Amino acid sequence: MALNEWSILLIYVGAVTLLRSLIAYYVRRKLDANNNGTIDPGEVEFLNNTQHMTVVLEQPGFYDLSIQSHIRTFVEAMLHAFCYGSLVVFSMNFCMIKLDKRYAYLLAIFMIEMACVFMCHFSTNGIHVVTSHTLHLLYYGFGFSPLAFLWIKPENKYLIPITAIATLLINRACREVMLPKYPTAEKLTRKFQLDHSTGRWKLASVPSTRFGANTVPDLPSRNLTGESEPFPGERRSENMLYWATAFPTYEILNTHISSSFSIGILVAVVTSNIIGAFGLAGAEVVSNKSLAISVFVSAIVTMISQSIFYCPAENKMHKLVLAKFWPKTVAVLLTTLGAAAVVIQLDSSADAAIVYWVGVGALIPAIFITFVQSFMARPHPRNDEAAAEETTTPPPTTTPSIDVAEE
């Protein structure tokens, strides 16, 4: 007797819960080294790997530490997860065409979660590390949202969001077990703030382990110069545009690449549906015309968004950080790939040959670029003697800064 969709779903949920629980307990035993029921800052690998690194604020190299604003980190991290989910769904639409629809969607959901785990471990490990357990629900939730493009759906289509939500809740519960009493972002990486009086980004806080325990107050509103008064502009500290966090440059570049791909997808979806609604391409959502128009519009949108979406000071800082990696060219290229890849996904029955092969052709380099960048996102091993020497170096007497004042 064949199992129905609900039975298969319950088996999936039970198996995922058991697997994730076993992994959570295993990882906790490794991470909680002193077995005190708390993940201490010193037990976080990202902090240990980066606390001795100098933050390079102008034209950093691929493996240097640089900064990205809180608002851009939030937006691009969500689009980054959306990109990985889209790559999985688009690929599996072609791979699963002959699979039983009772469990094909479960395989897609499981693969999306594995892709999210992959991106957290490789391409955006620092962003993953400073993201709270609750915010991870939203982070991974964006990764599951491309399931809307899935071709092979169960008879009861509502099982897709139910399964996705159940998977997110299981992940959230297991993170609590795996990483109990996880430290806040201020304890794991350096924070910078824009000084509006000078137009410079100044170091505002560092983890207490940066130069030894308790040498720096663990408060994001204090700087390292010993001044009793906050530097100008601190009163606007609640604005995410004017705060930045230190991440490896490859993470900032990776989110720039993947978020551009996601922007192309979103713009193309809107554009193609408008074209179909107004009959501009013969009332067809998927057509050669919709492909051409969507790619063109997405390129225009990303060029505009690169210039005006964030404030001028933040935009200038971001351009300086990615100056060695052609940020505008990369953004336009990945946006057009995203637009081309998604158009065919809007209608599995479309028979427009050009659209089909352009979509497949755009998907292949997008997967290659995104995942190769992820594999490259591993810091070079440091010399232990050099690291030890830096550990004994006292805190700087001046605050590093970057001038982003408009010319």
Buried (B, 14 or more C-beta within 10 A) or exposed (E): EEEEBEEBBEEBBEEBBEEBBEBBEEBBEEBBEEEEEEBBBBBBEBBEBBBBBEBBBEBBEBBBBBBBBBBBBBBBBBBBBBBBBBBBBBBBBBEBEEBEEBBBBBBBBBBBBEBBBBBBEBBBBBBBBBBEBEBBBBBBBBBBBBBEBBBBBBEEEEBBEEBBEBBBEBBBBBBEBBBBEBBEBBBBBBBBBBBBEBBBBBBBBBBBBBBEEEEBEBEBEBBBEEEEEBBEBBEEBEBBBBBBBBBBBBBBBBBBBBBBBBBBBBBBBBBBBBBBEEEBBEEBBBBBBBBBBBBEBBBEBBEEBBEEBBBEBBBBBBBBBBEBBEBBEBBBBBBBBBBBBBBBBBBBEBEBEEBBEBBBEBBEEBBEBBBEBBEBBEBEEEEEEEBEEBEEEEBEEEBBBBBBEEE
